[in-house]
Amino acid sequence: MKYPVIDALITPEGRLDVLSKAEVTKLLDASQGGLYRLFRNCSLAVLNCGGTMDDGKELLERYPAFEISVVQEQRGIKLDVRSAPAHAFVDGKMIKGISEHLFAVLRDIIYVSDEITNNPKFDLDSSDGVSSAVFHILRNANILRPMTQPKLVVCWGGHSISRKEYDYTKLVGHEMGLRGLDICTGCGPGAMKGPMKGANIGHAKQRIKSGQYLGITEPGIIAAESPNPIVNDLVILPDIEKRLEAFVRTGHGIVVFPGGAGTAEEILYILGILLHPDNKDMPFPLIFSGPDSSKEYFKEIDLFIAGTLGESAQQRYQIIIDDPVQVAREMQAGIQQVRQFRKENGDAYYFNWLLKIDHVFQQPFMPTHENMRNLALHKEQDNHLLAANLRRAFSGIVAGNVKDEGIRAIEQYGHFEICGDADIMALMDSLLASFVEQHRMKLPGKKYVPCYKIIK
């Protein structure tokens, strides 16, 4: 099947508009660290805004002739796109929001390549070095707001959710928007789009014109979760671990909506960090919420956490079912505690420097078949370390479900094998089976073929 495409020359508007000759050469030369391929694939994902697919491999194969290049002119640069998805244009002109996201891709890929990778200033083998790199990427993207009070709520949840769940995320976003809270998500569809859409209406009612709708993504996931149209600030981190750290460093609280393996990964990430002894007394509001139809979903999540990480982990979150107003009020109250804590301890409102993130949460995990099978999924370790390894297991499942490289690895070598303590494997098998039964692994209408096998 052929899909309509367009050729166009795009001019930046208020975004990165000047590059050196060396930077342009690096972008266009696929031999230099694969930077062109990275730039091309992320750009194609952005141009697919509004598309209805969650398969990175399928997107790349749908537009095989797509090309993008940088054109240098006396006044700056332009982007020349060939065979781009036609739905990114209106009457032959690229939609402004998509154009902004396209230049955000260019900005972040160039910055990470030139300023972060192989830069001795950033020791990426140390915890402080990784946190510093995340800070600099966010600052370069101009998304840190130092002169404002804490009000950024991170919203996590699945791209494949029911209409009732999606409408509920909008209601929660609306209540938070009415209270002046901003929204940060993974920038894709479903539970990532709904809260932004609701907050946008809430802000409009309160005549708030400076609302922030921050989308944080990474190259591996962006093709499966293209940025939704509400995002007005987009930043691309180099990998999933830095993306997750960006969420918890910039956000002042987290609301988790129903989701699948990716949402489980995010839950385990934040719980693992909050379980670290150094973070014991740090306020960080964490709320799980959904409509009444999601009650069983959160019951399964709660049982999994109780059986793996125990009561200490359960005490770090609250579950609120079918009550958007209460979610917004609890989040607002929790953020006030965050503000007071940071004020008393001299920490920045815009970047949580005091939060201790163990290096095990920062090390990029490559979900190869060998690495997945060798994960330490047992209770003979500290709780926060078990959470880190469980997070990696779910990260691998996400890769096998929707990421281009993960899908190809499954096609070539078969299922990921996940093994560990019998009770942990039983809990994981039950949780994943519930995700499959509730159609949370793929978009509605698509048959899900498991990429994993639980070894009991």
C-alpha positions as CSV (number, residue, x, y, z in Angstrom):
1,M,0.0,0.0,0.0
2,K,1.3,3.5,-0.9
3,Y,0.9,6.4,1.5
4,P,0.6,10.0,0.2
5,V,3.9,12.0,0.6
6,I,5.1,15.5,0.1
7,D,8.4,17.2,-0.6
8,A,9.1,20.6,1.1
9,L,11.7,23.1,2.3
10,I,11.1,24.0,5.9
11,T,12.3,27.3,7.6
12,P,12.8,27.3,11.4
13,E,10.7,29.6,13.5
14,G,12.3,30.5,16.8
15,R,14.2,27.3,17.0
16,L,17.7,26.2,16.1
17,D,18.5,28.0,12.9
18,V,22.4,28.1,12.7
19,L,24.7,25.1,12.3
20,S,28.4,24.9,11.6
21,K,29.7,23.2,8.5
22,A,31.1,20.4,10.7
23,E,27.7,19.8,12.3
24,V,26.0,19.6,8.9
25,T,28.6,17.2,7.6
26,K,28.1,14.9,10.6
27,L,24.3,15.0,10.2
28,L,24.5,14.0,6.5
29,D,27.3,11.4,6.8
30,A,25.8,8.1,7.9
31,S,29.4,6.8,8.6
32,Q,29.9,9.2,11.5
33,G,28.3,7.3,14.3
34,G,25.1,6.7,12.5
35,L,24.0,10.3,13.2
36,Y,22.1,10.7,9.9
37,R,20.0,7.5,10.6
38,L,19.2,8.7,14.1
39,F,18.2,12.2,12.7
40,R,16.2,10.7,9.9
41,N,14.2,8.2,12.0
42,C,13.4,10.7,14.8
43,S,12.3,13.3,12.2
44,L,10.0,10.8,10.5
45,A,8.5,9.9,13.9
46,V,7.7,13.6,14.5
47,L,6.2,14.0,11.0
48,N,3.9,11.1,11.9
49,C,2.1,13.2,14.5
50,G,-1.5,12.0,14.7
51,G,-0.7,8.7,13.1
52,T,-2.4,5.5,14.4
53,M,0.4,3.0,14.8
54,D,2.6,1.9,17.7
55,D,5.2,-0.1,15.7
56,G,8.6,1.6,15.1
57,K,9.5,-1.0,12.5
58,E,6.2,-0.5,10.6
59,L,6.6,3.3,10.5
60,L,10.1,3.0,9.0
61,E,8.9,0.5,6.4
62,R,5.9,2.6,5.5
63,Y,8.0,5.5,4.3
64,P,11.2,3.9,3.0
65,A,11.9,6.8,0.5
66,F,11.8,9.5,3.2
67,E,14.9,11.7,3.3
68,I,15.8,14.8,5.2
69,S,18.8,17.1,4.7
70,V,20.1,20.4,6.0
71,V,20.4,23.3,3.5
72,Q,22.8,26.1,4.6
73,E,21.9,29.6,3.4
74,Q,23.3,33.0,4.1
75,R,20.7,33.7,6.8
76,G,20.8,30.3,8.4
77,I,19.5,26.8,7.7
78,K,16.5,25.1,6.2
79,L,15.4,21.5,6.2
80,D,14.7,19.8,2.9
81,V,12.3,16.9,3.4
82,R,11.5,14.4,0.7
83,S,8.7,11.8,0.6
84,A,7.4,13.0,4.0
85,P,4.0,11.9,5.4
86,A,1.3,14.1,3.8
87,H,-0.7,14.4,7.0
88,A,2.0,16.6,8.4
89,F,1.0,19.3,6.0
90,V,-2.1,21.5,5.3
91,D,-2.5,22.8,1.8
92,G,1.1,21.9,1.1
93,K,2.5,23.8,4.1
94,M,3.9,21.9,7.2
95,I,1.8,22.3,10.4
96,K,3.6,24.8,12.6
97,G,3.7,22.6,15.7
98,I,5.2,19.7,13.7
99,S,7.8,22.1,12.2
100,E,8.8,23.2,15.8
101,H,9.1,19.6,16.8
102,L,11.2,18.8,13.8
103,F,13.7,21.5,14.7
104,A,13.7,20.3,18.3
105,V,14.9,16.9,17.0
106,L,17.7,18.7,15.2
107,R,18.6,20.7,18.3
108,D,18.8,17.8,20.7
109,I,20.6,15.4,18.4
110,I,23.3,17.9,17.5
111,Y,23.7,19.0,21.2
112,V,24.0,15.4,22.5
113,S,26.5,14.5,19.8
114,D,28.6,17.6,20.1
115,E,28.4,18.4,23.8
116,I,27.6,15.2,25.7
117,T,28.9,12.1,23.9
118,N,32.7,11.6,24.6
119,N,32.9,14.9,26.4
120,P,35.3,14.5,29.4
121,K,33.3,17.1,31.2
122,F,30.5,14.6,31.6
123,D,31.6,11.3,33.3
124,L,28.7,9.1,32.2
125,D,30.2,6.3,34.3
126,S,29.3,8.2,37.5
127,S,25.9,9.1,38.9
128,D,26.7,12.8,39.2
129,G,28.0,12.9,35.6
130,V,24.8,11.4,34.2
131,S,22.6,13.8,36.2
132,S,24.7,16.7,35.0
133,A,24.3,15.6,31.4
134,V,20.5,15.3,31.8
135,F,20.5,18.8,33.3
136,H,22.5,20.3,30.4
137,I,20.3,18.7,27.8
138,L,17.2,20.1,29.4
139,R,18.7,23.5,29.8
140,N,19.9,23.6,26.2
141,A,16.3,22.7,25.2
142,N,15.1,25.8,27.2
143,I,12.5,23.8,29.1
144,L,13.6,24.6,32.6
145,R,11.7,27.4,34.2
146,P,13.7,28.8,37.1
147,M,11.5,31.8,37.9
148,T,8.3,29.9,38.6
149,Q,6.8,28.0,41.6
150,P,6.7,24.2,41.5
151,K,3.7,23.1,39.4
152,L,4.8,20.5,36.8
153,V,2.9,17.2,37.1
154,V,4.3,14.2,35.3
155,C,1.6,12.0,33.9
156,W,2.4,8.4,33.0
157,G,0.2,5.8,31.4
158,G,-0.4,3.7,28.3
159,H,-0.8,4.6,24.6
160,S,-3.3,1.7,24.3
161,I,-6.1,2.6,26.6
162,S,-9.9,2.4,26.4
163,R,-12.0,5.5,25.5
164,K,-13.3,5.7,29.0
165,E,-9.8,5.7,30.4
166,Y,-8.7,8.3,27.9
167,D,-11.7,10.6,28.8
168,Y,-10.8,10.1,32.4
169,T,-7.2,11.3,31.8
170,K,-8.7,14.4,30.2
171,L,-10.8,15.1,33.3
172,V,-7.9,14.8,35.6
173,G,-5.8,17.1,33.4
174,H,-8.7,19.6,33.3
175,E,-8.9,19.7,37.1
176,M,-5.1,20.1,37.4
177,G,-5.2,22.8,34.7
178,L,-7.9,24.7,36.6
179,R,-5.5,24.8,39.6
180,G,-2.6,26.2,37.5
181,L,-0.6,23.0,37.2
182,D,1.4,22.2,34.1
183,I,1.7,18.8,32.5
184,C,4.6,16.6,31.4
185,T,4.2,13.3,29.6
186,G,6.0,10.9,27.3
187,C,4.5,13.0,24.6
188,G,2.6,10.3,22.7
189,P,-1.1,9.3,22.4
190,G,-3.5,7.9,24.9
191,A,-2.7,8.7,28.5
192,M,0.1,10.9,27.4
193,K,-2.2,13.1,25.3
194,G,-5.3,13.2,27.4
195,P,-4.0,15.1,30.5
196,M,-2.4,17.7,28.2
197,K,-5.7,18.2,26.3
198,G,-7.7,18.5,29.6
199,A,-5.1,20.9,31.1
200,N,-5.2,23.0,28.0
201,I,-8.9,23.6,28.5
202,G,-8.4,24.3,32.2
203,H,-5.7,26.8,31.5
204,A,-7.9,28.5,28.9
205,K,-10.7,28.9,31.4
206,Q,-8.3,30.5,33.9
207,R,-6.8,32.6,31.1
208,I,-3.4,31.0,31.7
209,K,-1.5,31.7,28.5
210,S,1.9,30.3,29.6
211,G,0.9,26.7,30.2
212,Q,3.6,24.2,29.7
213,Y,2.9,20.9,28.0
214,L,6.3,19.2,28.1
215,G,6.9,16.0,26.1
216,I,10.0,14.0,27.0
217,T,11.0,11.1,24.7
218,E,14.0,9.2,23.4
219,P,15.0,7.8,20.0
220,G,14.0,4.2,20.7
221,I,10.4,5.0,21.5
222,I,9.6,8.1,19.5
223,A,8.7,6.2,16.3
224,A,6.1,4.2,18.2
225,E,4.8,7.1,20.3
226,S,5.0,10.2,18.0
227,P,4.6,13.5,19.8
228,N,0.9,14.5,20.1
229,P,-0.2,18.0,18.8
230,I,-0.6,19.5,22.3
231,V,3.1,19.3,23.2
232,N,4.6,22.8,23.1
233,D,8.0,21.8,24.5
234,L,9.7,18.7,23.2
235,V,13.0,17.3,24.3
236,I,14.7,14.1,23.2
237,L,17.0,12.4,25.6
238,P,19.6,9.9,24.4
239,D,18.2,6.8,26.0
240,I,15.3,5.5,28.2
241,E,17.3,5.8,31.4
242,K,18.1,9.5,30.9
243,R,14.5,10.1,29.8
244,L,13.2,8.6,33.0
245,E,15.6,10.7,35.1
246,A,14.5,13.8,33.2
247,F,10.9,13.1,34.3
248,V,11.7,12.8,38.0
249,R,14.3,15.6,38.1
250,T,11.9,18.2,36.5
251,G,8.6,17.0,37.8
252,H,7.1,17.9,41.2
253,G,4.7,15.0,41.4
254,I,3.5,12.0,39.3
255,V,0.1,10.7,38.3
256,V,0.0,7.2,36.9
257,F,-2.9,6.2,34.7
258,P,-3.6,2.7,33.4
259,G,-1.1,1.3,30.9
260,G,1.0,-1.7,29.9
261,A,4.6,-2.8,30.2
262,G,6.0,0.7,29.7
263,T,3.8,2.0,32.5
264,A,5.0,-0.8,34.8
265,E,8.6,0.1,33.9
266,E,7.9,3.7,34.9
267,I,6.3,2.7,38.2
268,L,9.2,0.4,39.1
269,Y,11.6,3.2,38.3
270,I,10.1,5.8,40.6
271,L,9.5,3.3,43.4
272,G,13.0,2.1,43.2
273,I,14.3,5.6,43.5
274,L,12.0,6.5,46.4
275,L,13.0,3.3,48.2
276,H,16.6,4.3,48.3
277,P,17.5,5.2,52.0
278,D,18.7,8.6,51.0
279,N,15.2,9.5,49.7
280,K,13.3,8.2,52.7
281,D,12.2,11.7,53.9
282,M,11.8,13.4,50.6
283,P,8.2,14.3,49.7
284,F,7.2,13.3,46.2
285,P,3.5,12.9,45.5
286,L,2.7,9.7,43.6
287,I,-0.9,8.9,42.7
288,F,-2.3,6.0,40.7
289,S,-5.7,6.8,39.2
290,G,-8.3,5.7,36.7
291,P,-12.0,5.4,36.2
292,D,-14.1,2.8,38.0
293,S,-13.4,0.3,35.2
294,S,-9.7,0.5,36.1
295,K,-10.2,-0.7,39.7
296,E,-9.0,-4.3,38.9
297,Y,-6.1,-3.0,36.9
298,F,-4.7,-1.1,39.9
299,K,-5.5,-4.0,42.1
300,E,-3.2,-6.2,40.0
301,I,-0.5,-3.5,40.1
302,D,-0.8,-3.1,43.9
303,L,-0.6,-6.9,44.3
304,F,2.5,-7.1,42.2
305,I,4.2,-4.3,44.1
306,A,3.2,-5.9,47.5
307,G,4.6,-9.3,46.4
308,T,7.9,-8.0,45.0
309,L,8.9,-4.8,46.8
310,G,6.7,-5.0,49.9
311,E,4.8,-2.7,52.1
312,S,7.5,0.0,52.2
313,A,6.9,0.5,48.4
314,Q,3.1,0.6,48.8
315,Q,3.4,3.4,51.4
316,R,5.0,5.7,48.7
317,Y,1.8,6.0,46.6
318,Q,-1.9,6.3,46.9
319,I,-4.6,4.9,44.7
320,I,-7.6,7.2,43.8
321,I,-10.3,5.7,41.7
322,D,-12.8,7.7,39.7
323,D,-12.3,11.1,41.4
324,P,-10.5,13.6,39.2
325,V,-11.1,16.5,41.7
326,Q,-9.5,14.5,44.5
327,V,-6.5,13.6,42.3
328,A,-5.9,17.3,41.5
329,R,-6.3,18.4,45.1
330,E,-4.0,15.7,46.5
331,M,-1.4,16.6,43.9
332,Q,-1.6,20.3,44.6
333,A,-1.2,19.6,48.3
334,G,1.7,17.3,47.7
335,I,3.5,19.9,45.5
336,Q,3.1,22.4,48.3
337,Q,5.1,19.9,50.5
338,V,7.7,19.6,47.8
339,R,8.0,23.4,47.6
340,Q,8.5,23.7,51.4
341,F,11.1,20.9,51.4
342,R,13.1,22.4,48.6
343,K,12.9,25.8,50.2
344,E,14.2,24.5,53.5
345,N,17.0,22.5,51.9
346,G,18.1,25.0,49.3
347,D,17.2,22.8,46.3
348,A,16.1,24.3,43.0
349,Y,12.4,24.3,42.2
350,Y,13.1,23.5,38.5
351,F,15.5,20.5,38.9
352,N,15.5,18.1,41.8
353,W,19.2,17.9,42.6
354,L,18.8,16.4,46.0
355,L,17.0,13.3,44.7
356,K,19.4,10.3,45.0
357,I,19.4,8.2,41.9
358,D,21.6,5.1,42.2
359,H,23.8,4.6,39.2
360,V,22.1,1.2,38.5
361,F,19.0,3.2,37.4
362,Q,21.2,5.3,35.0
363,Q,23.2,2.7,33.2
364,P,21.7,2.1,29.7
365,F,20.2,-1.4,29.5
366,M,20.5,-3.2,26.2
367,P,17.6,-5.7,26.0
368,T,19.5,-8.5,24.3
369,H,18.3,-12.1,24.7
370,E,21.4,-12.8,26.9
371,N,20.9,-9.7,29.1
372,M,17.1,-10.4,29.6
373,R,17.8,-14.0,30.7
374,N,20.5,-12.9,33.1
375,L,18.5,-10.3,35.0
376,A,18.8,-10.7,38.8
377,L,15.1,-11.1,39.6
378,H,15.4,-12.4,43.2
379,K,14.8,-11.0,46.7
380,E,18.3,-11.6,48.0
381,Q,19.2,-7.9,47.3
382,D,18.1,-4.5,48.5
383,N,14.5,-3.5,47.5
384,H,15.6,-0.6,45.3
385,L,18.0,-2.9,43.4
386,L,15.3,-5.4,42.8
387,A,13.1,-2.6,41.5
388,A,15.9,-1.6,39.1
389,N,16.1,-5.2,37.7
390,L,12.4,-5.5,37.4
391,R,12.3,-2.2,35.6
392,R,14.9,-3.6,33.1
393,A,12.7,-6.7,32.5
394,F,9.7,-4.5,31.6
395,S,11.9,-2.2,29.5
396,G,13.0,-5.2,27.4
397,I,9.3,-6.2,26.9
398,V,8.6,-2.7,25.7
399,A,11.5,-3.0,23.2
400,G,10.2,-6.3,21.9
401,N,6.7,-4.9,21.6
402,V,7.2,-1.6,19.8
403,K,10.9,-0.6,19.2
404,D,12.4,-1.2,15.7
405,E,15.5,-3.0,17.0
406,G,13.7,-5.0,19.6
407,I,11.1,-6.2,17.1
408,R,13.8,-7.3,14.7
409,A,15.7,-9.1,17.5
410,I,12.5,-11.1,18.4
411,E,12.0,-11.9,14.7
412,Q,15.5,-13.2,14.4
413,Y,16.1,-15.0,17.8
414,G,12.6,-15.7,19.2
415,H,11.1,-14.8,22.6
416,F,13.0,-13.0,25.4
417,E,13.3,-15.5,28.2
418,I,12.7,-14.1,31.7
419,C,13.6,-16.1,34.7
420,G,14.0,-15.6,38.5
421,D,12.5,-16.5,41.8
422,A,9.4,-18.6,41.4
423,D,7.1,-16.3,43.3
424,I,8.3,-13.2,41.4
425,M,7.9,-15.0,38.1
426,A,4.3,-16.0,39.0
427,L,3.5,-12.4,39.9
428,M,5.0,-11.1,36.7
429,D,3.3,-13.8,34.6
430,S,-0.1,-12.8,36.1
431,L,0.5,-9.1,35.6
432,L,1.6,-9.4,32.0
433,A,-1.3,-11.8,31.2
434,S,-3.7,-9.2,32.6
435,F,-2.1,-6.6,30.3
436,V,-2.6,-8.8,27.3
437,E,-6.2,-9.7,28.2
438,Q,-7.0,-6.0,28.6
439,H,-5.4,-5.1,25.2
440,R,-2.8,-2.9,26.8
441,M,0.2,-4.2,24.8
442,K,-0.9,-3.0,21.4
443,L,-3.3,-0.5,19.9
444,P,-6.9,-1.7,19.7
445,G,-7.6,-3.9,16.7
446,K,-4.0,-5.2,16.5
447,K,-3.4,-8.8,17.6
448,Y,-0.7,-9.1,20.2
449,V,2.0,-11.8,19.9
450,P,4.1,-12.0,23.1
451,C,7.8,-11.2,22.7
452,Y,8.6,-12.8,26.0
453,K,8.4,-16.2,27.8
454,I,8.3,-16.4,31.6
455,I,10.5,-19.3,32.8
456,K,9.1,-20.5,36.1
